[in-house]
Amino acid sequence: MNVHPLSLALLAMLSSGAAHAQSSTTTMGTVHVHQSHGQLTAHEVLTSVDVLGAEQIEDQTVAQSWELLGQMPGIQLTETRQGAESGKVSFRAFNGEGYLNAIKTLIDGIPSNVNSGNQRFIDMLFPLEIDYIEVVRGTNDPRYGLHNIGGNINFGTRQGGEYTDARLTYGSFDTRQAQVAVGREQGGFSQNYFFGAQASDGYRDHDTSEKYSLGGKWFYGSLEDGMRIGLTARAYRHQADEPGFMTADELQAGRRRSDVRNANDGDDRTMRQFGLHMDLALTERLVLGTKLYHNRYHDDRRVTFSDLPTGNAPRQRRVWDETQSGMLATLTWAAHPSLTLEGGANYEQQKNAYVRERFSYSEPTDFDALPARVQNDDRHTFDNTGAYVQAIWQPTEALKIVPAYRIDRFDGATQLPGGVRAPLQDYGTIGQPKLSLVYGIGADTNLYANWGRTFQVLTGSTEPAYLTPGQAAMRPSTNTGMEAGLRFRPFAGARGRIAVWQQDAENEISNMPATGTTVVLGKTRRRGVDLQLDAQIGDKWTLWASHAYQEAKIERDGRAPAMSIEGNEVAATPRTISNIGLDYRATDALQFGLQGRAQGDYYLEEQNITDKYGDFAVLDLSAKYRITPRMHVDVQLRNVTGREYVYAWYDSFFWEDARPMFSPSSGRTAFVSLTLNL
C-alpha cells in the first residue's frame, strides 16, 4: 500500500526516538488500525487519553455497553437499573445523575448525546461490534463543544476486514444474548454488518427486558488513493419493564421485589443513526474530512415514583421525540515536518418534542386512563454552530506544543402549551482557549501539561433554557481546567501515569430537563489525582491497576448565609474510584481473568445532610478455553462475593417527606458464552 505524504508527516510527529515527545495515551488491548486518517486524533491532544481495545471488549457479557467502561481508569458508573433507563458513565468528578451531563459521546465520530446530554445512544452498541473505546479527559480538546465539559468518549466500531463472528450467551435471570458480526473487504470496498439481540427476566420482579440492534457500514476508496467515502447506519429498539425505586423498608423486606405501584411501569425506546463520511486529499499535504449525520431518538417511559395518593406528580408518562441533523468538517494541513495545522467546523440542528403526562392515584398506575394533567406538550429547536483551530508545533525533538481556540454559538426557540413561544437564551459567542504541551525526558519518560476552557449551556424545552416571560437572561457556565502529568516506564514491560488536575466552573447549574428542576450551584471546584499502571509480566501475566482520588465542592453560591451551601460537596461524587485487573494465560488455549473495581461513598444532595451511600467493591472472575482455532467458550462470574450494594438518590419531590430511594445491584451472576470465528 502506498502511504500518503500527510500520513507520513503525522506519523513522523507521533513517532518517538530517544528524546521525542510522546503521546500520553494508554491502551488496553488491541486496536485494529484500518487505515490512517487525515484529521488529528485525540493522541495529539496531549491530555489523559485511555483506549480500551477489542481484546478487552469482544468477550465481555454486559447488559448495556456503557458497563464496558468500568474496566477503565477513573470511570464512575451510575447504575440506576430501571429498564431502558439503565445507567451512564462519568469522570473527572462529574456525576451521572443527569443534572449536569458533562461527557460528550460519539459513535464512529458522530455526536451521540440526546438533547439533555444523556448517553442513551450507547445502548445501540453490543461488545462484538466495538473495535475500541477512546476516553479523553480534561478541558483542552478543541474538536467538540456542546456537552464536552469534562471530556469525551468515542466508540469506534469494526471497519473492513474479513470475518464472520458469532457469539451466543446464556446466564443468570434467564439472560439470552446473540451477536453476529460480518466483515468483507475487496477491491477498495469494505462492508460490515452487525445484528444483536438480548432478552432477560432481570434480577427483580417486573424486570424483563428485550432489545435488538442492527448496524451496517459501507466504505469505498482510501485516503492514500485520494478519496474515501462511507455510509454508516444503525437501528435499535428496547422494550423493558421498570421494577421501580425502593424505600429503605422495601429494600430491607426484599431486594428482588417490585412494589405493586410499579406493575405497569416500563419503557419503549427506539433509536436510529445514519452517517455519511468522506475524506478527500486535496493535495499531498492537505486533507478535508467531513461527516454528515442524522440521529432519531424516541422514548415512551411510564414511571411511578411513589404511592402517595394525593396529587398526581408521582405518576408520569414521559415521551421524548428528538431529531438531530448535523455536519462536522475538518481541514488538516501538514505545513512542515514540525508543524501541522487544523481547522474544523460543526453545525447541528435539533427538532425536539417532549410530552409529560401525570396520572391520578391508582395501584398500579393506570397509564391507559386520561391523564389528570398534561404538564408538558412542548416543541423546541436547539441549534449549535462551532469552529476551532489548532496547531501541533514541535520546535525540538523533545518538545511538542499544541495551542487551540474554539468558539460556539447557539440558537433556538420553544413552543409551549397555551401558545407560549420563547427564544433560546442568548449566550453570544462562547470562546474556549486551550493549550497543551509535552516534554520528553529520555526515551521512556514524558512530562505533559494542559490548560483549557469548556462550557455548559442549559437544555430542555422550558425556562430557564428559553426566555419565557419573566425568565431572566443567564450566562453560559464556563469550566477552566488544568492538568499536569508524568508518563513513564517504571520497569520493562510496564507503563505508568501520574496526573494531577483541577477544573473550576463559574455559574454552574444543576439542571434536570425531564423534571423541570434547576438549581444554581454557583462556583464549583473539582480536582483530583489519577494513578495508573499496566504491565506485561513475562509471557503469561498481564496486570493493570488504577486509583483516582477526586473531590467536587461548591466554592461560592451567592446565597444568604442561612441558605448557603458553600464548602459543601457536590452530590453523588465519590472521593475514590479504583480498578485492578489480572489476566493469566495458562496455555495457548486456556486463559483466566480477574477484575476488581471499587468506589467510595457520597452525599445524595448538596445540603450534605443525609447519610452517605454509593460505596461498593466487587470482584469478577472469568475463564476462557479455545476448543479449536475458530471456537472458544468462556465463563464469567460477576460479583463473586455477592456484595449487596445499591444505587441511591434523594427524592425530595414525590413523598410527603424527603427520603433516599434505592435500586439494588443484581448480586452474584454467572454467564457462559460460545464464540465462533467462521
N, C-alpha and C positions, 0 to 999 in steps of 0.2 A: 504493500500500500504506500502511495506517495504521501508524505507528510507535508501539510500546508505550512508555508513560512510563518504565518501567525501562530500556529500551534507550536512551532519551534521556538518562537520568541517567548511565548508564555511558559513553555517547559523550561527554557533556559533560566527564566527568572525564578521559577519554583525549585529547580534542582539545587542541590547544596553540595559544595565542595567542602574543604577543610574548615572554611570560615564563613560559608554563606549563611545569610539569614534564612531560616526555615519556617515553614508553616507551623502554626500552633494547633494543628488538628490531631486528634486522637481517634484511631479507627479500631473497632472491634469487629472481627470477621472480615470476609472478603467482599469487596465492591467490584462488580463487573463493569469495567470501563468499555462502553460500546464504541465510542469514538470521541475525539476531542471536540470541545465547544469553543466558539469564539468569545462568548460572554465570560467575564471574570466570575469566578465562583467564590463560595464562602471561604475557601482555603486561603484566598488572598486578602480577606478582610482583617486578618491578624487579631482575632479575638479568641475566646474559648469556643472551639468548634469540636463536636464529637460526632462520629459517624458509626452507626450500627449497620454492619454488613449482612449479606444474605445468609451466611453461615449461622449467625446468631438469631435469625428471624424465621427461616422457612420451616423449621421443625417445631416451632412453638405452638402450643394449643392455648388459645385465649378466646374469651367471649367477644371482646372487641379489640381492634388493633391498637388503640391508644395504650392498652396494657403492656404492649411490647416495650414501651419506653421506660418501664420500671427497671430494666436492665442497665439504664444509662445513668451517668453521674448527676447528682443534684436534682433529679426529677421528682416532683411531688405528684402523687396520684390521688385524685379526689374521686372516691369510689361510691357514688350515690346509689347505684344498683336499683334503679327504678325503671324497669323495662327498657325502652329505647333511650331513656334519659339515664345512661349508664355511668357516665363519669367523664373526666378530662384530665389533661396533664398541664402542669405549670412549672416554672422555675424562677430563680432569682428573687425569691421571697414574694412572688405574686401567687395568690391562692387560686383555687379552681371553683370558687363558689358562684361565679357568674356575675358578680358586681363590678369587676374590672377584668375583662378578658384581654390579657396583655401579651398573648403569644400569637404571632402571625402563623397561619397554617397554609401549606401548599402541597399539591399533589402534582408531581412532574412539572414543578414550577408554576402551576396555575393556582391563583389565590382560592382558598377553600375554607374561609370562615363564613358563617352566616352573618346577618346584619349586626347582631349583638356582639359578635366576636367569638361566639361559641364554636367548637371544633367538630361539629356533627358530621362533616363530610369525611372525616377519618374512618367512620364506621363502614364506608363503602369498600374499604380495602380488607383483604384477607392476607395472612402471612405468606402464602406460597407465591403471590404475585409481587411482593415487595422485594426490590433489589437492595435498597439501602434506606436508612432514615438519617437525615442530617440535622443536627441541632446546633443552632447558632445563638449564643448567649450575648447579652450586652446591648449597648446603645449605638454602636459605631458601624452597623451595616446599613449603607445608604440605599440598597436596592428596593426596600419596601418602606412604606409609611404607615398606612392605616393598620391598626392592631399590632404593629411591630414595636411595642412599648418595651418589653423585656427581652425580645429576641424572636426567633422564628424557627419553624420545623418544616422541612421539606421531605415528603415521602416520594422516593424515586422508584418507579415500577420497572419490571423487566422489559428490556427492549432488544429486539433482534435475537440471534442465537438459533440453535437447532435443538429443540427439546419437546417432549411430551411428558409432563409430570402429573401424577395424580396422588392425592392423599385422602385417606379415609380415617375418621376418628370416632371413637365411642368412649363414653366415660360417665362420670357421676351425674346424677339427676337425669338419666336417660338422654344425655347430650349426644347428638349425632352431627357430624360435620363432613362435608365432601368438598374437595377442591380439585380443579383441573386447570392446568396451565399449559398452553401450547405456543411454541415459537418456531417460526420458519424464516429463513433468510436466503435469498438467492438473487444474483444479478442486480444488486443495489437496492432491492426491495425487501423490507422486513415486515413481518406481520406477527402480532402477538394477541392471544385470546385468553380470557380467563372466565371461569364460572365457579362461584362458591355458594354453598348452601349450608345453613346451620339451624338446628332446632333443639330445644331443651325444655324440660319441665321446670327447671330452676330450683334453687335451694329452698325457697319458701313456698307456701301455699299461694295460689293465684300469681304464678311467676313464670308462666310459659312464654316462650319466645320463638319466633320463626323469621328467618331473613334470607334474602337471596341477593346476589350481586353478579353482574355481567359486565365485562370490560373488553375493549379491543384497542389495539394500536397498530397503525399502518404508517410506515415511513419509507421514503424513496430518496435515493441520492446520498451524497456525503459532502461535508464541507470541503474536504480535500479536492473534490471534483467541481467545486464552485457553488453548489446549492444542495440543500436538504429540505424536504417538506414532509410534514406528517400530520396525521389526524389521530386524536385520542377520544375515546367515548366510554362512558360508564353509566350504568343504571342500577338502582338499588331499591329494595323495599324491605321494610322491617315492621312486623306486627307483633306486639308484645303486651302481656298483662303487666300491671303495676301492683306489687303487693302492698305498697304504702309505707309511709314512715310510722315508726312505733314510739309510743311514750315509754318512759323508763319502766313503768309497771308492766306494760305489754311485753317489753323486751325480756323482763325477768320471768314472765309467765311462759314464754316460749319463743325462741328466736326465729323459728321457722314458720310461725303463724302469720296469717294476714287477717286483719280485722274485717268484720262484715261490712263496715263503711266503705271499704276499698274494693268490694267484689265486682264492681263494674268499671273500675279504673283500667286504663290501657292507652295504647298509642299505636297509630298507623302512620308510618313515616316513609316517604319516597324521596329520592334524590337522583338527579341526573347531572352529568357534567360532560361537556364537549370542548375540545381544544384543537385549534389549528396552529401548527408550529412551522416556522420557516427560518432557516439560517442561510444567508447569502454572502458569499465572499465577493465584495465589490472590487477589491484589489488584493494583492498578496498580503497586505498588512491591515486591511480594513474589512471588518465583518459586521453585517447587520443581522440582528436576531429579532424575530417578532413572535408573539403569541396572541391569538385571538381566542376568547373563551366565552362560554355561556353556561351558567350554573342555574339549576332549578331545585328548590327545596320546598317541600310541602309536608306539614306535620299536623296531625289531628290528635291532640292529647286530652285525655279525660282524667282528672286528678281530684282526689278528695284529701284535704289536709287534716281535718278533724271531724269529730262527731258533735260539735257544738250545734244545738238545734236552732239557736236564734240567728237571724240574718241568713245570708246566702254566700258570704265571702269564701267559706272553706271549700265549696263545691264548684269546680270550674272546668269548663271546656275551653281549651286554647288551640286556635288554628292559625298556623303561620303559612303564608304562601309568598315565597320570595324568589325573585328572578334577578340574576346578576349577569351583565354582559360587559365585557371589557377587553382591553388590549394592553400588552406590555411590549416595549421595544427597547433594544439596546444597540449602540454603535460603538464598536471596540476598535481602537487603532494602536497597533504596535509601532509607535513612533520611532523607537530607538531600542537597542538591546537593554538599556537600563531604564526605559520609560514606556509605560503603556497607559493610554487614556481611554476613558469610557464615559459615555453619556447615556442616560436612559430616561424613558418617559412611560407613564401609565395613565389609563383612563378607565374608570369603572362606573357604570350606571346601574343603580338598583331600583327596581319597582317592586314594592313590598305591600303586603296586606296582613293585618293582624286582627283577629276576632277573638274576644274573650267573653264568654257567657257564664253567668252564675246561676245556680240552681237552688231551689228550696230544699229544706231538710227532708231526707228520707234515708233509710239504711237498707240496702246500699243506695248510693245516689242514682236517681233516675235521670240519665242523660238523654233519654228519648222524650222527656217531658218538655213543655215550653219553658224556656229559661225565665227565671224570676227577674233577671236584669241582664241587659247586654251592655257590658262595661266598655268594651272596645269594639268598634267596627271601622277600622282605620285603613286608609290608603296613603302610603308615603313614598317619596322618592329620596334617594340619597346618592349623590354623585361625587366622585373623587377624581381630581386631576393632580398628578405628581410628576416631578422630574428630578434628576440628580446628575451630578458629575463626580467622577473620582479618578485618581491617578495612582499608579504604582511606580514609585521612583526608587531606584536602587543606586545611590551615588557611590557606594563601595560594596565589595563583596559581603561585608558583614552587616550592613545597614540597609533596611528597607523602610520607606516612609509612604503612607497611604493617606493623603488628605481627601476629603469628600464634602459635598454640600448637597442637601436635598431640600426641596420645597413641596408643599402640599396645599391644595385649596379644596373647599367643599361647597356644594350647592344642593338644594333640595326643597321640598315642600310637603306638607301633610294635609290631609282632608279627614276631618273627624265628624262624628255624628252631630246633628244639629246644624250642618252647613258651615262648621268652623274650618277655616283654611288658614294656614300659617306657614311662613318660610322657615328654613333651617337657620339655626344660629349662624351669624356671620363671623367666622373665625379669621377672615383675612388670609394672608399668605403666611403659612407656618414654616419658618426657616429652621433647618436642622444641620448645623455644622458638625463635622466629625473628623477625627484624626487618629491614625494608628501608626505604630512603628514597632519594629523588631530588630534586635541586635544579636548577631551570632557570636558566641564566645566559644571558639573551637568548633569541632565537628558535631558535638553531641549536646550542646547547651545553648539555649536561646532565652534572652530576656525580651518580653514584649509588654507594651502598654498601649492603652487606647482611651479615648475620651469622645463622647458624643451626646447628642440630644435627640430624644424621640418625643412623641406627644400622645395624648388621649383626647378624643372628642366624644361627645355624647351620641348614643344610638337609641333606637326605639322609635315610636310613632307619635309620641306626645311631648308635652313640655317635660323637662327643660331642654330637650334636644331641639324642639321647634319653638318659635317665638309666638306662642298663642297669646291672646290678650292677657295682660298682667304679668307675663313672664319676663324677667329681667335678662339682659344680654349677659352672656358668660364667655369667658376666655377659654381657649384650649388649655389643658393641663400639660405642662412641659416636664419631661424627665431628663435630667442631666446625669450621665453616668461616667464612671471612670474605672479602669481596671489595670492592674499590673500583675504580671505572671512570669514564671520561670518554667520552661520546659527542658527536661534533661533526661539522661540515661544513667540511672544510678548504678547499674551493672549490666553485663552483657545480656541481651535479650529482653531488657526491661525499658519501659518508658514511664516517666513521671511528670506530673504537672502540679504546680502550686500557684494559686491565684488569689489575690485579694481584690475586692470590688466594692463599689458604693454607687447608689443611684438615688438622687434627690428629686422629688416631684413637687411642683408648685400647683396649688389648687386642685389636688387630687379629688376625684369624685367617685363615690361608690354608687353605681347605677345599675338597676335591675329592670330592663325594659319589660320583661314578662309580667311583672307585678306593679310597674309604675313607681318603684321605690328609688329615691335619690337621696344620698347623704353626702354633704361636702366634708371630706376629711381634712382638707387644708394641705399644709406642707408635711410631706412624709419623707422618711429616710429609710432606705433599705441598704444593708451592707452584709458582707459575708466573706468567708474563706472557703475555697474549694481545694481539696486534695485528691489526686488521682494517681493510681499506679496500675499498670498492666505488665505482665511478664510471661515470657515463654521459658519454662524451666525444663531444660533437656528436651527430649523428643516427645515426651508423653504428657507433660503437665502445662496447663495454661491457667494463669491467675489474673484476676482483675479486682480492684477494690477502689472505693471512693468514699469520701466523707465530706459533707457540706455543712458548714455552720453558717446560719443566717439569722437576721432579725429584721423586722419591719416595724417602725414606730412612727407615731404621729408627733411631729415636732412642733407644729403650731396650727391651731384651728380657728382662732379669732372669735371664739365664743365667750360668753360671760363666765367668770370663774366657777360659778356653781354648776355650769353645764359643760365645762371644758373637759376634753379628753386628751389634752396634751400630755405627752410622755407615755401614753398607753400603747400597747401593741396592736398592730393591725390584725383583725380577726383571721382565724383559720390559717395561720402561718407557723409551721413547726420550726423550732430552732435548729434541728438536726435532721439530715437525710443521709442514710448510709447504704452502701451496696457492697457485696462481696460475691465473687463467683470463682468456681474452680472446675476445670474440665480435665478429665484423665482419660487418655487413650490407651486402654489396656492392650489391645491388639489392633490390627488394621480393620477388624470387623466390629470390635466392641468398644464402646465409649460410655463413660459415666460423667454426670454433671451435678454440680451443687450450686445453688444460688440463694443468698440471703439478702433481705432488704429490711430496713428499719426506719422509722420516722418518729420524731418527737411529738409531744402533745402541744395544744394551743388553746387560746380562748376562742369562744364562739362568736363574740361580739365586741365592739370597740370600747364599751364601758369596762371590760375586763372584770366583770363581777361574777361570772359563772365559774364553775369548775372547769378544768382543762380536760379536753378529750382529744382523740385522734391518734394517739400513740400506738405503735404496733411493732412487732418484729416477727417476720415469717421466714421459713426455710422451705425451699423447693428442691426436690431431687429428680434426676432423670437418668435413664439408661437407653442406649441405642445400639441395636445389633443389625449389622448388614448381612442379610441372608445370602444374597447374590449381588454382583456388581450393580444390578438395576432394581434391587428391592431391599428395603430395610424396615424394621419395626422399632418403635420406641415407646417407652412408658414414662409418663410424667406424674409425679406426686406433688401436689401443691399444698403448702401449709401443712407439712407433715407432722408438726407438733400440735396441730389442732387449735391454734391460737384464736380465741374468740374476740376479735376486735370489731369496732363499729365505725361507720361514718356518722357524724353528728352535726346538726345545725340548730341554730337558736330561733325558735318560732315565736315571734312577738306579734304575729298577725292573726292567727286563726283559732286561738284559745282564749278563754276568759283571763287566764294568767299566762305570761310568757314562760316558756319551758324549752329545754333541749328535746329534739326529736332524733330518732335513730334509724339507721338502715344497717343491719348486721352483715358482716362478711359471711362468705359461704363455707367457712370451716375447711376441714381436710377434704381434698378431692383427688381423684385419680383418672387418668386418661390413657388409652392405648391407641396408637396410630400405625397404619401401614402406608408406606410411601413407595410408589412405583415410578421409576425413571424409564419410560418406554422408548 
